[in-house]
Amino acid sequence: MDRLIIYHNPRCSKSREAMALLQEQDVEPHVIEYLKENPTRADIEGLMTMLGIRHPKAMMRVGEPAFKELALADASDTELIDAMVPHPTLIDRPIIIKGDRAVIGRPPAPLLELLAD
């Protein structure tokens, strides 16, 4: 099985739920605490590819205060990605990677499907 990687925020209940689910499945993922290890632009673009999304807003927490403070509602895709690099709280969580695929584990059903593949 491919090693799992999780973009994790231990303060987020959904991220903690995903970690608990992985542990229940006896899976020990490589953990990236992305608020401590800011992803690069290339990381974000790679995640978009693995998630199968074309527009960065699909992986963003648009309810975060930073989204409003940075006036991102009408931002271009380039501007949205540029905003996520210094403001990783904008990235939806958790993101779980297996091989060349990734899912956002909110709700956990996509995570279970990824584990089954």
Secondary structure, DSSP 8 states (H G I E B T S, - for coil): ---EEEE--TT-HHHHHHHHHHHHTT---EEE-TTTS---HHHHHHHHHHHT-SSGGGGB-TTSHHHHHTT-TT--HHHHHHHHTT-GGGB-S-EEEETTEEEE-SSSHHHHHHHH-
